Amino acid sequence: RGLACAEVGTLFMFLVLTTGPIWAKPAWGLFWPWEPRLTTSLVLFLIFLGYFMLRQFGGNPEQVSRYAAVVGILAFLDVPLIFLSVKFWLPEMQSHPQVGQYFDSVNPLPTYLVIFSFISLLVLSSLMVRFRTNILSMKDAS
């Protein structure tokens, strides 16, 4: 199950690292401005790649599973760091309106759209993990 989660997480991080620079170019004039959220997302992507390298080339399966679990915990700890990075490092780079400014009682539509998007991505990623877990289980059984 951990492998399936890491695969789906890597896919989503790849999408972030692809679309982030596309958005950054018109916003800041650079494809990679070393913006904190984008940089900490790159760190998470590299942690995932290290996880896969460890699983593939680690050697003793029992020991590799333990080490991979530790790397998975490190990846999990990086997620809140990505979210909070814009508050800790270079807040002046975040000149666009922040999330809290979109939630108001006058026009609740943006709030509903954010909630709908969050739930949709949560369901999509959960289904992807479930399908990938089933595939890995069938592969192990054969």
KEBA-181868 format. One record per residue: residue in three letters; y, x, z of N, C-alpha, C in turn; chain; residue number from 1. Coordinates in nm, 4 decimals. Layout:
! residues N
code, n_yy, n_xx, n_zz, ca_yy, ca_xx, ca_zz, c_yy, c_xx, c_zz, unit, pos
ALA, Y, X, Z, Y, X, Z, Y, X, Z, A, NUM
...
***
This chain:
! residues 142
code, n_yy, n_xx, n_zz, ca_yy, ca_xx, ca_zz, c_yy, c_xx, c_zz, unit, pos
ARG, -0.1199, 0.0821, 0.0000, 0.0000, 0.0000, 0.0000, 0.1256, 0.0860, 0.0000, A, 1
GLY, 0.1209, 0.1978, 0.0704, 0.2353, 0.2879, 0.0724, 0.2665, 0.3444, -0.0648, A, 2
LEU, 0.1610, 0.3750, -0.1399, 0.1797, 0.4268, -0.2749, 0.2467, 0.3226, -0.3642, A, 3
ALA, 0.2037, 0.1983, -0.3529, 0.2640, 0.0908, -0.4335, 0.4115, 0.0728, -0.3981, A, 4
CYS, 0.4436, 0.0764, -0.2697, 0.5844, 0.0631, -0.2274, 0.6679, 0.1789, -0.2808, A, 5
ALA, 0.6125, 0.2995, -0.2757, 0.6855, 0.4157, -0.3257, 0.7075, 0.4064, -0.4763, A, 6
GLU, 0.6084, 0.3552, -0.5481, 0.6248, 0.3410, -0.6930, 0.7341, 0.2405, -0.7275, A, 7
VAL, 0.7342, 0.1288, -0.6598, 0.8376, 0.0275, -0.6852, 0.9744, 0.0800, -0.6413, A, 8
GLY, 0.9793, 0.1468, -0.5275, 1.1051, 0.2056, -0.4813, 1.1595, 0.3082, -0.5787, A, 9
THR, 1.0709, 0.3878, -0.6362, 1.1130, 0.4874, -0.7344, 1.1697, 0.4203, -0.8591, A, 10
LEU, 1.1064, 0.3133, -0.9009, 1.1570, 0.2389, -1.0168, 1.2984, 0.1870, -0.9904, A, 11
PHE, 1.3196, 0.1275, -0.8738, 1.4524, 0.0752, -0.8419, 1.5545, 0.1882, -0.8260, A, 12
MET, 1.5137, 0.3010, -0.7689, 1.6058, 0.4143, -0.7569, 1.6404, 0.4704, -0.8943, A, 13
PHE, 1.5437, 0.4717, -0.9848, 1.5722, 0.5153, -1.1215, 1.6776, 0.4246, -1.1851, A, 14
LEU, 1.6645, 0.2945, -1.1629, 1.7636, 0.2004, -1.2167, 1.9015, 0.2245, -1.1559, A, 15
VAL, 1.9061, 0.2511, -1.0258, 2.0339, 0.2804, -0.9593, 2.0951, 0.4074, -1.0168, A, 16
LEU, 2.0122, 0.5110, -1.0332, 2.0632, 0.6390, -1.0818, 2.0981, 0.6353, -1.2304, A, 17
THR, 2.0507, 0.5352, -1.3001, 2.0874, 0.5176, -1.4406, 2.2146, 0.4343, -1.4535, A, 18
THR, 2.2203, 0.3228, -1.3812, 2.3367, 0.2346, -1.3930, 2.4569, 0.2847, -1.3132, A, 19
GLY, 2.4338, 0.3584, -1.2057, 2.5447, 0.4104, -1.1249, 2.6397, 0.4980, -1.2049, A, 20
PRO, 2.5884, 0.5999, -1.2744, 2.6785, 0.6815, -1.3565, 2.7440, 0.6044, -1.4708, A, 21
ILE, 2.6731, 0.5056, -1.5252, 2.7339, 0.4243, -1.6311, 2.8553, 0.3498, -1.5759, A, 22
TRP, 2.8445, 0.2993, -1.4539, 2.9570, 0.2310, -1.3901, 3.0639, 0.3315, -1.3472, A, 23
ALA, 3.0227, 0.4508, -1.3020, 3.1171, 0.5492, -1.2494, 3.2108, 0.6036, -1.3568, A, 24
LYS, 3.1623, 0.6167, -1.4786, 3.2459, 0.6749, -1.5854, 3.3754, 0.5972, -1.6068, A, 25
PRO, 3.3724, 0.4650, -1.6284, 3.5006, 0.3957, -1.6441, 3.5784, 0.3834, -1.5131, A, 26
ALA, 3.5090, 0.3804, -1.3999, 3.5783, 0.3614, -1.2723, 3.6488, 0.4880, -1.2259, A, 27
TRP, 3.5823, 0.6045, -1.2388, 3.6380, 0.7285, -1.1859, 3.6598, 0.8360, -1.2914, A, 28
GLY, 3.6192, 0.8080, -1.4158, 3.6382, 0.9055, -1.5220, 3.5297, 1.0111, -1.5294, A, 29
LEU, 3.4292, 1.0035, -1.4451, 3.3182, 1.0988, -1.4426, 3.1867, 1.0229, -1.4377, A, 30
PHE, 3.0842, 1.0793, -1.5001, 2.9533, 1.0161, -1.4892, 2.8929, 1.0378, -1.3507, A, 31
TRP, 2.9180, 1.1551, -1.2940, 2.8618, 1.1837, -1.1615, 2.9726, 1.2397, -1.0728, A, 32
PRO, 3.0432, 1.1543, -0.9987, 3.1552, 1.2008, -0.9162, 3.1131, 1.2481, -0.7767, A, 33
TRP, 2.9845, 1.2621, -0.7519, 2.9302, 1.2959, -0.6200, 2.9754, 1.1943, -0.5166, A, 34
GLU, 2.9768, 1.0705, -0.5581, 3.0072, 0.9586, -0.4694, 2.8934, 0.9473, -0.3683, A, 35
PRO, 2.9235, 0.9234, -0.2397, 2.8202, 0.9270, -0.1355, 2.7010, 0.8355, -0.1604, A, 36
ARG, 2.7247, 0.7139, -0.2041, 2.6125, 0.6212, -0.2229, 2.5211, 0.6686, -0.3359, A, 37
LEU, 2.5803, 0.7164, -0.4429, 2.5013, 0.7656, -0.5555, 2.4253, 0.8926, -0.5170, A, 38
THR, 2.4894, 0.9798, -0.4417, 2.4256, 1.1048, -0.4013, 2.3114, 1.0811, -0.3039, A, 39
THR, 2.3303, 0.9932, -0.2056, 2.2209, 0.9644, -0.1126, 2.1088, 0.8874, -0.1820, A, 40
SER, 2.1407, 0.8125, -0.2867, 2.0358, 0.7491, -0.3674, 1.9552, 0.8550, -0.4423, A, 41
LEU, 2.0225, 0.9585, -0.4907, 1.9523, 1.0694, -0.5552, 1.8587, 1.1380, -0.4559, A, 42
VAL, 1.9043, 1.1549, -0.3325, 1.8188, 1.2143, -0.2290, 1.6935, 1.1296, -0.2091, A, 43
LEU, 1.7089, 0.9982, -0.2029, 1.5928, 0.9101, -0.1872, 1.4990, 0.9225, -0.3073, A, 44
PHE, 1.5536, 0.9286, -0.4269, 1.4715, 0.9449, -0.5469, 1.3926, 1.0752, -0.5397, A, 45
LEU, 1.4567, 1.1831, -0.4947, 1.3878, 1.3116, -0.4821, 1.2810, 1.3075, -0.3731, A, 46
ILE, 1.3067, 1.2347, -0.2647, 1.2046, 1.2175, -0.1611, 1.0837, 1.1455, -0.2194, A, 47
PHE, 1.1079, 1.0421, -0.2989, 0.9970, 0.9711, -0.3638, 0.9190, 1.0643, -0.4564, A, 48
LEU, 0.9887, 1.1469, -0.5336, 0.9191, 1.2404, -0.6220, 0.8354, 1.3392, -0.5411, A, 49
GLY, 0.8894, 1.3857, -0.4289, 0.8122, 1.4727, -0.3401, 0.6891, 1.4026, -0.2854, A, 50
TYR, 0.7026, 1.2752, -0.2550, 0.5900, 1.1945, -0.2072, 0.4786, 1.1922, -0.3115, A, 51
PHE, 0.5160, 1.1682, -0.4378, 0.4151, 1.1632, -0.5439, 0.3515, 1.2994, -0.5673, A, 52
MET, 0.4310, 1.4049, -0.5602, 0.3752, 1.5393, -0.5763, 0.2768, 1.5698, -0.4644, A, 53
LEU, 0.3112, 1.5322, -0.3437, 0.2218, 1.5533, -0.2305, 0.0919, 1.4762, -0.2485, A, 54
ARG, 0.1014, 1.3504, -0.2891, -0.0190, 1.2685, -0.3097, -0.1066, 1.3247, -0.4218, A, 55
GLN, -0.0440, 1.3788, -0.5247, -0.1190, 1.4269, -0.6408, -0.1819, 1.5640, -0.6176, A, 56
PHE, -0.1086, 1.6546, -0.5529, -0.1525, 1.7937, -0.5449, -0.1780, 1.8414, -0.4028, A, 57
GLY, -0.1898, 1.7503, -0.3069, -0.1965, 1.7876, -0.1666, -0.3250, 1.8495, -0.1185, A, 58
GLY, -0.4384, 1.8161, -0.1750, -0.5647, 1.8732, -0.1287, -0.6462, 1.7748, -0.0474, A, 59
ASN, -0.6683, 1.8065, 0.0796, -0.7503, 1.7253, 0.1697, -0.6924, 1.5837, 0.1809, A, 60
PRO, -0.7667, 1.4810, 0.1353, -0.7115, 1.3446, 0.1317, -0.6666, 1.2911, 0.2676, A, 61
GLU, -0.7397, 1.3238, 0.3737, -0.7017, 1.2728, 0.5060, -0.5708, 1.3348, 0.5528, A, 62
GLN, -0.5572, 1.4640, 0.5326, -0.4345, 1.5328, 0.5727, -0.3174, 1.4907, 0.4834, A, 63
VAL, -0.3443, 1.4749, 0.3554, -0.2400, 1.4327, 0.2615, -0.1874, 1.2948, 0.2993, A, 64
SER, -0.2760, 1.2056, 0.3418, -0.2324, 1.0711, 0.3819, -0.1351, 1.0769, 0.4989, A, 65
ARG, -0.1634, 1.1641, 0.5941, -0.0719, 1.1779, 0.7095, 0.0630, 1.2341, 0.6668, A, 66
TYR, 0.0603, 1.3395, 0.5873, 0.1858, 1.3988, 0.5414, 0.2644, 1.3004, 0.4547, A, 67
ALA, 0.1934, 1.2266, 0.3712, 0.2596, 1.1276, 0.2857, 0.3237, 1.0181, 0.3703, A, 68
ALA, 0.2592, 0.9816, 0.4808, 0.3184, 0.8812, 0.5702, 0.4487, 0.9329, 0.6300, A, 69
VAL, 0.4527, 1.0610, 0.6659, 0.5757, 1.1198, 0.7207, 0.6858, 1.1193, 0.6146, A, 70
VAL, 0.6516, 1.1555, 0.4925, 0.7503, 1.1534, 0.3839, 0.7974, 1.0104, 0.3585, A, 71
GLY, 0.7061, 0.9139, 0.3676, 0.7438, 0.7731, 0.3526, 0.8409, 0.7283, 0.4605, A, 72
ILE, 0.8205, 0.7764, 0.5830, 0.9135, 0.7441, 0.6921, 1.0503, 0.8052, 0.6636, A, 73
LEU, 1.0529, 0.9284, 0.6138, 1.1809, 0.9910, 0.5772, 1.2522, 0.9096, 0.4691, A, 74
ALA, 1.1765, 0.8623, 0.3718, 1.2362, 0.7790, 0.2664, 1.2932, 0.6508, 0.3261, A, 75
PHE, 1.2188, 0.5904, 0.4176, 1.2653, 0.4672, 0.4817, 1.3939, 0.4916, 0.5606, A, 76
LEU, 1.4036, 0.6067, 0.6276, 1.5233, 0.6376, 0.7060, 1.6450, 0.6640, 0.6174, A, 77
ASP, 1.6220, 0.7017, 0.4932, 1.7335, 0.7269, 0.4024, 1.7992, 0.5979, 0.3532, A, 78
VAL, 1.7277, 0.4874, 0.3583, 1.7819, 0.3606, 0.3063, 1.9077, 0.3162, 0.3817, A, 79
PRO, 1.9070, 0.3100, 0.5169, 2.0328, 0.2727, 0.5836, 2.1420, 0.3776, 0.5639, A, 80
LEU, 2.1025, 0.5027, 0.5452, 2.2011, 0.6069, 0.5192, 2.2733, 0.5814, 0.3868, A, 81
ILE, 2.2007, 0.5334, 0.2879, 2.2625, 0.4982, 0.1593, 2.3651, 0.3873, 0.1800, A, 82
PHE, 2.3273, 0.2864, 0.2546, 2.4168, 0.1727, 0.2783, 2.5424, 0.2150, 0.3548, A, 83
LEU, 2.5249, 0.2990, 0.4565, 2.6367, 0.3371, 0.5426, 2.7152, 0.4574, 0.4913, A, 84
SER, 2.6661, 0.5241, 0.3885, 2.7286, 0.6482, 0.3434, 2.8746, 0.6300, 0.3027, A, 85
VAL, 2.9083, 0.5183, 0.2430, 3.0468, 0.4994, 0.1985, 3.1421, 0.4802, 0.3157, A, 86
LYS, 3.0907, 0.4435, 0.4311, 3.1763, 0.4302, 0.5488, 3.1974, 0.5654, 0.6176, A, 87
PHE, 3.0985, 0.6566, 0.6049, 3.1056, 0.7860, 0.6727, 3.1740, 0.8931, 0.5891, A, 88
TRP, 3.1429, 0.8989, 0.4591, 3.1928, 1.0054, 0.3741, 3.2847, 0.9490, 0.2674, A, 89
LEU, 3.3981, 1.0080, 0.2529, 3.4934, 0.9772, 0.1466, 3.5219, 0.8286, 0.1277, A, 90
PRO, 3.5675, 0.7596, 0.2316, 3.5960, 0.6170, 0.2133, 3.7087, 0.5917, 0.1135, A, 91
GLU, 3.7926, 0.6928, 0.0876, 3.9014, 0.6726, -0.0084, 3.8489, 0.6563, -0.1511, A, 92
MET, 3.7265, 0.7014, -0.1779, 3.6690, 0.6823, -0.3119, 3.6380, 0.5360, -0.3385, A, 93
GLN, 3.6151, 0.4605, -0.2337, 3.5778, 0.3199, -0.2489, 3.7039, 0.2346, -0.2563, A, 94
SER, 3.7771, 0.2482, -0.3655, 3.9026, 0.1744, -0.3789, 3.8807, 0.0313, -0.4264, A, 95
HIS, 3.7601, -0.0004, -0.4729, 3.7335, -0.1371, -0.5173, 3.7134, -0.2267, -0.3952, A, 96
PRO, 3.7257, -0.3558, -0.4098, 3.7081, -0.4461, -0.2957, 3.5694, -0.4315, -0.2345, A, 97
GLN, 3.5663, -0.4312, -0.1036, 3.4400, -0.4158, -0.0328, 3.3692, -0.5494, -0.0204, A, 98
VAL, 3.2421, -0.5429, 0.0158, 3.1584, -0.6626, 0.0221, 3.2178, -0.7675, 0.1149, A, 99
GLY, 3.2684, -0.7260, 0.2279, 3.3223, -0.8213, 0.3244, 3.4400, -0.9010, 0.2719, A, 100
GLN, 3.5105, -0.8472, 0.1751, 3.6261, -0.9169, 0.1201, 3.5869, -1.0312, 0.0271, A, 101
TYR, 3.4643, -1.0328, -0.0191, 3.4208, -1.1380, -0.1097, 3.3797, -1.2653, -0.0373, A, 102
PHE, 3.3486, -1.2545, 0.0887, 3.2993, -1.3702, 0.1626, 3.4166, -1.4433, 0.2268, A, 103
ASP, 3.4501, -1.5570, 0.1712, 3.5564, -1.6374, 0.2298, 3.5156, -1.7840, 0.2249, A, 104
SER, 3.5850, -1.8627, 0.3033, 3.5503, -2.0050, 0.3105, 3.6158, -2.0861, 0.1986, A, 105
VAL, 3.7153, -2.0295, 0.1304, 3.7840, -2.1026, 0.0247, 3.6929, -2.1199, -0.0972, A, 106
ASN, 3.6290, -2.0120, -0.1383, 3.5398, -2.0164, -0.2543, 3.4058, -1.9545, -0.2143, A, 107
PRO, 3.3091, -2.0366, -0.1782, 3.1811, -1.9820, -0.1317, 3.0882, -1.9367, -0.2445, A, 108
LEU, 3.1257, -1.9559, -0.3707, 3.0373, -1.9210, -0.4818, 2.9944, -1.7739, -0.4802, A, 109
PRO, 3.0854, -1.6773, -0.4614, 3.0397, -1.5381, -0.4570, 2.9367, -1.5132, -0.3465, A, 110
THR, 2.9550, -1.5790, -0.2340, 2.8584, -1.5645, -0.1251, 2.7219, -1.6152, -0.1683, A, 111
TYR, 2.7182, -1.7294, -0.2315, 2.5908, -1.7852, -0.2786, 2.5267, -1.6958, -0.3840, A, 112
LEU, 2.6078, -1.6385, -0.4711, 2.5542, -1.5504, -0.5746, 2.4945, -1.4235, -0.5149, A, 113
VAL, 2.5603, -1.3669, -0.4153, 2.5067, -1.2476, -0.3491, 2.3754, -1.2803, -0.2797, A, 114
ILE, 2.3708, -1.3914, -0.2093, 2.2480, -1.4318, -0.1398, 2.1363, -1.4587, -0.2407, A, 115
PHE, 2.1675, -1.5290, -0.3496, 2.0678, -1.5561, -0.4530, 2.0160, -1.4262, -0.5146, A, 116
SER, 2.1063, -1.3330, -0.5437, 2.0658, -1.2051, -0.6023, 1.9773, -1.1268, -0.5067, A, 117
PHE, 2.0146, -1.1251, -0.3797, 1.9355, -1.0536, -0.2797, 1.7949, -1.1117, -0.2701, A, 118
ILE, 1.7859, -1.2434, -0.2601, 1.6546, -1.3083, -0.2487, 1.5729, -1.2858, -0.3759, A, 119
SER, 1.6369, -1.2938, -0.4912, 1.5658, -1.2718, -0.6178, 1.5083, -1.1310, -0.6256, A, 120
LEU, 1.5883, -1.0311, -0.5901, 1.5388, -0.8933, -0.5929, 1.4308, -0.8701, -0.4883, A, 121
LEU, 1.4431, -0.9344, -0.3738, 1.3405, -0.9226, -0.2702, 1.2080, -0.9806, -0.3183, A, 122
VAL, 1.2130, -1.0979, -0.3796, 1.0907, -1.1608, -0.4327, 1.0323, -1.0754, -0.5457, A, 123
LEU, 1.1175, -1.0289, -0.6365, 1.0704, -0.9463, -0.7474, 1.0024, -0.8192, -0.6974, A, 124
SER, 1.0665, -0.7486, -0.6058, 1.0068, -0.6248, -0.5557, 0.8786, -0.6524, -0.4775, A, 125
SER, 0.8739, -0.7614, -0.4020, 0.7519, -0.7970, -0.3289, 0.6369, -0.8269, -0.4245, A, 126
LEU, 0.6654, -0.8999, -0.5315, 0.5622, -0.9281, -0.6315, 0.5151, -0.8007, -0.7007, A, 127
MET, 0.6082, -0.7127, -0.7304, 0.5707, -0.5869, -0.7942, 0.4803, -0.5043, -0.7032, A, 128
VAL, 0.5133, -0.4980, -0.5743, 0.4295, -0.4245, -0.4790, 0.2922, -0.4899, -0.4687, A, 129
ARG, 0.2896, -0.6207, -0.4635, 0.1613, -0.6919, -0.4521, 0.0731, -0.6670, -0.5743, A, 130
PHE, 0.1306, -0.6790, -0.6937, 0.0529, -0.6554, -0.8154, 0.0040, -0.5108, -0.8222, A, 131
ARG, 0.0907, -0.4189, -0.7869, 0.0515, -0.2770, -0.7922, -0.0555, -0.2471, -0.6874, A, 132
THR, -0.0463, -0.3076, -0.5706, -0.1486, -0.2900, -0.4678, -0.2827, -0.3430, -0.5172, A, 133
ASN, -0.2821, -0.4587, -0.5827, -0.4060, -0.5136, -0.6389, -0.4657, -0.4203, -0.7437, A, 134
ILE, -0.3829, -0.3643, -0.8284, -0.4312, -0.2718, -0.9313, -0.4926, -0.1481, -0.8669, A, 135
LEU, -0.4251, -0.0926, -0.7660, -0.4782, 0.0256, -0.6982, -0.6083, -0.0058, -0.6254, A, 136
SER, -0.6192, -0.1251, -0.5678, -0.7430, -0.1656, -0.5000, -0.8584, -0.1769, -0.5991, A, 137
MET, -0.8323, -0.2360, -0.7152, -0.9370, -0.2464, -0.8176, -0.9774, -0.1084, -0.8690, A, 138
LYS, -0.8801, -0.0195, -0.8802, -0.9084, 0.1165, -0.9257, -0.9952, 0.1900, -0.8235, A, 139
ASP, -0.9660, 0.1730, -0.6946, -1.0458, 0.2368, -0.5897, -1.1862, 0.1788, -0.5823, A, 140
ALA, -1.2000, 0.0497, -0.6117, -1.3307, -0.0162, -0.6040, -1.4234, 0.0279, -0.7168, A, 141
SER, -1.3667, 0.0674, -0.8290, -1.4522, 0.1046, -0.9426, -1.4907, 0.2507, -0.9414, A, 142
***
